[in-house]
Amino acid sequence: MTFPSWPISGDREEELLRSVLKSPQWGGFHPLVQEFEQRFASGHDARFGISAFNGTVTLELALEALGVGAGHEVIVPAISFVSTASAVSRVGATPVFVDIGATSFNIHPDRIEEAIGPRTKAIIAVHFGAAFADVDRIGQIAADHNLWFIEDAAHLHGAQWNGRGAGSFGVAGSFSFQNGKVMCSGEGGILITNNEDFSRRARSIANQGRQEGESFYKHFRVGTNLRMTAFQAAVLTAQWERLEEQMARRAANVRILKALVTDVPEICWQDEPPRMTRSSWYLLCGRFHSERVTRDRFCASLIAQGVPCTPFYPHTLYQNPMYQHENCVAAPCPNAEAYIRDAFWLPHRVLLAEPDLMPAVAAAIQQACLGLQTS
């Protein structure tokens, strides 16, 4: 089986990159950067976009702009990429790890409520794989306890909840454009927000403490340079223009594939919340349960048959070596610890294949569940 390679680029990326090369401004002050920020933000129902050179620093920037730091706690899911937690540690606050749902792959709202204490300042909810965390309930919890709600939407470019864009529900949404994401520029990130005061603070910090309309050499706060380059914005403009078509292809292939494996009881696919009206299908996530075949053998069989498959994270965030000496709080997380033994994902490039390849992927899944090996 042959699947599309990733990243995908074409004539549009080359055209926009050449336009930057021929311009006198290659850095973050090129008009293309601001144009991309506005297009991406408005495409997710947000008023403001603040781009940066990667999606790790956008999380740090959000926390710093909100005044989160030493003496504060931030509730985060026990399962995510390390940036979700390290951003909290980098600003001097303490990550509080809580469990995820049994089939949602996302932070459990009940566990959030249980973890709130006098030092809690914010909640970071990760939208994992292909599905939103419960933004309605988490947003209400945050409002009830006067907490900041930040969306880590690195997996949900273009996705919608009740027709409203990912990243627009909390005070800020953070997106990554790292090499594997459904929109990528090698590295890159953006914060989106509808909060004008937050937008001003975040942009000032990311632009060395400057303020809009003031002198280039006048700095009003201690900031730094997080600016996205024009080269990144050029690539991302082309990626944004292609996203809608790619999302439609992935969504159609998911429907075909799931229909073909409905008789495979060993797999429980990630929940698709009914209020999620559109997904980017960054990952097709599942949990594997069998008395005959382990998750690792299942993944190895798929890979041997030519289907890319990853056997989930090897540990929870709090089991990372750095959190053996860095400040953190870890609530009991039985679901998260079960996931690292039985969960897996198929990457989005599998879902970009021609639809007539999906029966072969389904057959590979069925064979892997039976513990069969193919030549």
C-alpha positions as CSV (number, residue, x, y, z in Angstrom):
1,M,0.0,0.0,0.0
2,T,1.2,3.5,-0.9
3,F,0.1,6.5,1.1
4,P,0.8,10.2,0.4
5,S,4.0,11.5,1.9
6,W,3.9,14.4,4.3
7,P,4.4,17.4,4.1
8,I,2.7,18.1,0.8
9,S,3.6,21.2,-1.1
10,G,3.0,22.5,-4.6
11,D,3.3,25.5,-7.0
12,R,1.4,27.8,-4.6
13,E,4.1,27.4,-1.8
14,E,6.8,28.0,-4.4
15,E,5.0,31.1,-5.7
16,L,4.6,32.7,-2.3
17,L,8.1,31.8,-1.1
18,R,9.6,33.4,-4.3
19,S,7.5,36.5,-3.6
20,V,9.1,36.8,-0.1
21,L,12.6,36.2,-1.5
22,K,12.2,39.0,-4.0
23,S,10.9,41.4,-1.3
24,P,13.1,43.6,1.0
25,Q,11.5,42.1,4.2
26,W,12.0,38.4,5.0
27,G,11.1,38.6,8.7
28,G,8.0,39.0,10.8
29,F,7.1,42.5,9.5
30,H,6.3,41.3,6.0
31,P,2.6,42.0,5.2
32,L,2.1,38.3,4.5
33,V,2.5,37.5,8.2
34,Q,-0.3,39.8,9.2
35,E,-2.5,38.7,6.4
36,F,-2.0,35.0,7.4
37,E,-2.7,35.8,11.1
38,Q,-6.0,37.5,10.1
39,R,-7.1,34.8,7.7
40,F,-6.4,32.0,10.2
41,A,-8.0,33.8,13.1
42,S,-11.2,34.7,11.3
43,G,-11.4,31.2,9.8
44,H,-11.7,30.0,13.4
45,D,-14.2,32.7,14.5
46,A,-11.6,34.8,16.4
47,R,-10.8,38.5,16.0
48,F,-7.1,38.4,16.6
49,G,-4.1,36.2,15.7
50,I,-0.6,36.4,17.1
51,S,1.8,34.1,15.2
52,A,5.1,32.8,16.5
53,F,8.0,30.6,15.4
54,N,6.5,27.5,17.0
55,G,3.5,26.1,18.9
56,T,5.4,25.5,22.1
57,V,6.2,29.2,22.6
58,T,2.6,30.2,21.9
59,L,1.5,28.2,24.9
60,E,4.2,29.9,27.0
61,L,3.1,33.2,25.6
62,A,-0.5,32.7,26.5
63,L,0.3,31.9,30.1
64,E,2.7,34.8,30.4
65,A,0.2,37.3,28.9
66,L,-2.4,36.1,31.5
67,G,0.0,36.7,34.4
68,V,0.4,33.0,35.2
69,G,3.6,32.3,37.1
70,A,5.2,31.3,40.4
71,G,2.8,30.3,43.0
72,H,0.1,29.3,40.5
73,E,-1.3,25.9,39.4
74,V,-2.5,25.1,36.0
75,I,-4.7,22.0,35.3
76,V,-3.5,19.9,32.3
77,P,-4.4,16.5,31.0
78,A,-2.1,13.6,31.9
79,I,-1.9,12.7,28.2
80,S,-0.5,15.1,25.6
81,F,2.7,16.2,24.0
82,V,5.2,17.5,26.6
83,S,4.7,21.2,25.5
84,T,1.3,21.3,27.2
85,A,3.0,20.7,30.6
86,S,6.4,22.2,30.0
87,A,4.9,25.6,29.1
88,V,3.4,25.7,32.6
89,S,6.8,24.8,34.1
90,R,8.6,27.3,32.0
91,V,6.6,30.3,33.3
92,G,7.3,29.1,36.9
93,A,3.8,27.6,37.6
94,T,3.0,24.1,38.7
95,P,1.2,21.7,36.3
96,V,-1.6,19.6,37.9
97,F,-2.1,16.4,35.9
98,V,-5.6,15.0,35.8
99,D,-7.1,12.0,34.1
100,I,-8.7,11.7,30.7
101,G,-12.0,10.0,29.7
102,A,-12.2,6.3,29.1
103,T,-12.9,6.6,25.4
104,S,-12.6,10.4,24.7
105,F,-8.8,10.6,24.7
106,N,-9.4,14.1,26.2
107,I,-9.3,15.7,29.7
108,H,-12.3,14.6,31.9
109,P,-14.3,17.6,33.2
110,D,-15.1,15.8,36.5
111,R,-11.4,15.4,37.2
112,I,-10.8,19.1,36.5
113,E,-13.4,20.1,39.1
114,E,-11.8,17.7,41.6
115,A,-8.3,19.3,41.1
116,I,-9.3,23.0,41.5
117,G,-7.7,24.5,44.6
118,P,-6.8,28.0,45.9
119,R,-3.7,28.2,43.7
120,T,-5.4,27.2,40.5
121,K,-5.1,29.9,37.9
122,A,-5.9,28.3,34.6
123,I,-7.0,25.1,32.7
124,I,-5.4,24.0,29.5
125,A,-7.6,21.6,27.6
126,V,-6.0,19.7,24.8
127,H,-8.2,18.7,21.8
128,F,-6.6,15.4,21.2
129,G,-6.3,13.5,17.9
130,A,-9.6,14.2,16.1
131,A,-12.0,15.3,18.8
132,F,-12.7,18.4,20.9
133,A,-12.5,18.3,24.6
134,D,-15.9,19.2,26.1
135,V,-15.5,23.0,25.6
136,D,-19.0,23.8,26.9
137,R,-18.6,22.1,30.2
138,I,-14.9,23.1,30.7
139,G,-15.8,26.7,29.8
140,Q,-18.5,26.7,32.4
141,I,-16.2,25.3,35.0
142,A,-13.6,28.0,34.3
143,A,-16.3,30.7,34.5
144,D,-17.7,29.3,37.8
145,H,-14.2,29.3,39.4
146,N,-12.9,32.5,37.8
147,L,-10.1,30.6,35.9
148,W,-8.5,31.2,32.5
149,F,-9.4,28.6,29.9
150,I,-6.8,27.9,27.2
151,E,-7.3,25.6,24.3
152,D,-4.4,23.6,23.1
153,A,-5.8,23.1,19.6
154,A,-2.6,21.8,17.9
155,H,-4.5,18.9,16.4
156,L,-7.7,20.7,15.3
157,H,-6.9,23.2,12.5
158,G,-10.2,24.0,10.8
159,A,-12.3,21.9,13.2
160,Q,-15.7,23.2,14.5
161,W,-17.9,22.7,17.6
162,N,-21.6,23.5,16.8
163,G,-20.3,25.4,13.7
164,R,-17.8,27.5,15.7
165,G,-14.0,27.3,15.2
166,A,-11.6,25.5,17.5
167,G,-9.6,27.8,19.6
168,S,-12.3,30.4,20.0
169,F,-14.0,29.1,23.2
170,G,-11.4,30.0,25.8
171,V,-9.4,33.2,26.3
172,A,-7.0,31.9,23.7
173,G,-6.4,28.9,21.4
174,S,-2.9,27.7,20.6
175,F,-2.1,26.0,17.3
176,S,1.1,24.3,16.1
177,F,2.4,24.2,12.5
178,Q,5.1,21.7,13.3
179,N,6.2,19.3,10.5
180,G,3.6,16.6,11.1
181,K,0.5,18.8,11.6
182,V,-2.3,19.0,9.0
183,M,-1.0,22.6,8.3
184,C,2.7,22.8,8.6
185,S,5.6,25.1,7.9
186,G,8.3,22.9,9.4
187,E,7.9,24.8,12.6
188,G,5.4,27.6,13.5
189,G,2.5,28.5,15.8
190,I,-0.3,30.9,16.4
191,L,-2.5,32.1,19.3
192,I,-6.0,33.2,18.4
193,T,-8.4,35.1,20.7
194,N,-11.4,37.3,20.9
195,N,-10.1,39.2,23.9
196,E,-8.6,42.5,22.7
197,D,-6.7,43.2,26.0
198,F,-5.1,39.7,25.9
199,S,-4.2,40.2,22.2
200,R,-2.4,43.5,22.9
201,R,-0.4,42.0,25.8
202,A,0.5,38.8,23.9
203,R,1.6,40.7,20.8
204,S,3.6,43.2,22.8
205,I,5.5,40.4,24.6
206,A,6.1,38.5,21.3
207,N,7.4,41.7,19.7
208,Q,10.0,42.7,22.3
209,G,7.7,44.9,24.4
210,R,6.6,47.2,21.6
211,Q,3.1,48.7,21.4
212,E,1.2,49.3,18.2
213,G,1.6,52.9,16.9
214,E,4.6,53.6,19.0
215,S,8.3,54.1,18.0
216,F,10.2,51.0,16.9
217,Y,12.7,51.7,19.6
218,K,10.3,52.3,22.5
219,H,9.6,49.2,24.6
220,F,6.9,49.1,27.3
221,R,7.4,45.7,28.9
222,V,10.0,43.1,29.1
223,G,9.3,41.1,25.9
224,T,11.2,38.9,23.5
225,N,11.2,38.1,19.8
226,L,8.8,35.2,19.0
227,R,7.9,36.5,15.5
228,M,7.0,34.2,12.7
229,T,9.1,34.7,9.5
230,A,7.6,35.6,6.2
231,F,8.8,32.3,4.8
232,Q,6.7,30.4,7.3
233,A,3.7,32.7,6.6
234,A,4.1,32.1,2.8
235,V,4.0,28.3,3.3
236,L,1.1,28.5,5.7
237,T,-0.9,30.7,3.4
238,A,-0.8,27.9,0.8
239,Q,-1.4,25.3,3.4
240,W,-4.5,27.1,4.6
241,E,-5.9,27.4,1.0
242,R,-5.5,23.6,0.7
243,L,-6.9,22.6,4.1
244,E,-10.6,22.5,3.3
245,E,-10.1,20.0,0.5
246,Q,-7.8,17.8,2.6
247,M,-10.2,17.8,5.5
248,A,-13.0,16.6,3.2
249,R,-10.9,13.8,1.9
250,R,-9.9,12.6,5.4
251,A,-13.5,12.8,6.7
252,A,-14.8,10.8,3.8
253,N,-12.1,8.1,4.2
254,V,-12.8,7.9,7.9
255,R,-16.5,7.2,7.2
256,I,-15.5,4.5,4.7
257,L,-12.9,2.8,6.9
258,K,-15.1,2.8,10.0
259,A,-18.0,1.3,8.1
260,L,-15.7,-1.5,6.9
261,V,-14.5,-2.4,10.4
262,T,-17.7,-2.2,12.3
263,D,-17.4,-6.0,12.9
264,V,-14.0,-5.7,14.7
265,P,-14.9,-5.8,18.4
266,E,-11.2,-5.5,19.5
267,I,-11.1,-1.8,18.6
268,C,-12.9,1.0,20.4
269,W,-12.4,4.2,18.3
270,Q,-12.1,7.7,19.9
271,D,-15.5,9.2,20.7
272,E,-16.9,11.7,18.2
273,P,-18.8,14.2,20.3
274,P,-22.2,15.0,18.7
275,R,-21.5,18.8,19.0
276,M,-18.3,18.4,17.0
277,T,-19.6,19.5,13.5
278,R,-16.2,19.2,11.7
279,S,-12.9,17.5,12.5
280,S,-9.5,17.9,10.8
281,W,-8.8,14.2,11.5
282,Y,-5.2,14.7,12.5
283,L,-5.1,11.3,14.1
284,L,-7.5,8.3,13.9
285,C,-7.2,7.1,17.5
286,G,-8.4,3.9,19.0
287,R,-7.9,1.5,21.9
288,F,-7.2,-2.1,21.3
289,H,-8.6,-4.9,23.4
290,S,-8.0,-8.6,22.7
291,E,-7.2,-11.7,24.7
292,R,-5.2,-13.1,21.7
293,V,-3.2,-10.2,20.4
294,T,-1.6,-7.3,22.2
295,R,-1.7,-3.7,21.1
296,D,2.0,-3.8,20.2
297,R,1.5,-6.9,18.0
298,F,-1.5,-5.3,16.4
299,C,0.5,-2.2,15.5
300,A,3.5,-4.3,14.3
301,S,1.2,-6.3,12.1
302,L,-0.3,-3.1,10.5
303,I,3.2,-1.7,9.9
304,A,4.3,-5.0,8.3
305,Q,1.3,-4.8,6.0
306,G,2.3,-1.2,5.0
307,V,-0.1,0.8,7.1
308,P,1.6,3.5,9.3
309,C,0.5,3.0,12.9
310,T,1.9,4.4,16.2
311,P,1.4,2.6,19.5
312,F,0.5,5.8,21.4
313,Y,2.7,7.6,24.0
314,P,5.0,5.4,26.0
315,H,4.1,7.1,29.3
316,T,2.0,9.8,30.8
317,L,3.3,13.4,31.1
318,Y,4.0,13.1,34.8
319,Q,6.0,9.9,34.2
320,N,8.6,11.9,32.2
321,P,12.0,12.0,33.8
322,M,11.8,15.8,34.2
323,Y,8.8,15.6,36.5
324,Q,10.7,13.4,38.9
325,H,12.5,16.6,40.0
326,E,10.3,19.5,38.6
327,N,7.3,20.7,40.6
328,C,4.1,19.0,39.6
329,V,1.0,17.5,41.1
330,A,-0.4,14.3,39.7
331,A,-3.9,13.1,40.6
332,P,-4.7,9.4,40.2
333,C,-4.9,8.8,36.4
334,P,-6.0,5.2,35.8
335,N,-7.4,5.9,32.4
336,A,-4.3,7.6,31.2
337,E,-2.1,4.8,32.4
338,A,-4.3,2.3,30.6
339,Y,-4.1,4.2,27.4
340,I,-0.3,3.9,27.3
341,R,-0.8,0.1,27.2
342,D,-3.6,-0.3,24.7
343,A,-4.1,2.9,22.6
344,F,-2.8,3.6,19.1
345,W,-3.3,6.0,16.2
346,L,-3.1,6.1,12.5
347,P,-1.6,9.4,11.1
348,H,-3.6,11.8,8.9
349,R,-1.6,10.9,5.7
350,V,-3.3,7.4,5.8
351,L,-6.6,9.3,5.5
352,L,-5.4,11.3,2.6
353,A,-5.1,8.2,0.4
354,E,-7.4,7.5,-2.5
355,P,-10.7,6.2,-1.2
356,D,-10.3,2.9,-3.0
357,L,-7.4,2.1,-0.7
358,M,-9.6,2.1,2.4
359,P,-10.8,-1.6,1.9
360,A,-7.1,-2.7,1.9
361,V,-6.5,-0.7,5.2
362,A,-9.7,-2.3,6.7
363,A,-8.5,-5.8,5.7
364,A,-5.1,-5.1,7.3
365,I,-6.8,-4.0,10.5
366,Q,-8.9,-7.2,10.5
367,Q,-5.9,-9.4,9.9
368,A,-3.9,-7.6,12.6
369,C,-6.8,-8.2,15.0
370,L,-6.6,-11.9,14.2
371,G,-2.9,-12.0,14.8
372,L,-2.2,-12.9,11.2
373,Q,1.0,-12.0,9.5
374,T,1.1,-11.3,5.8
375,S,4.1,-11.6,3.5
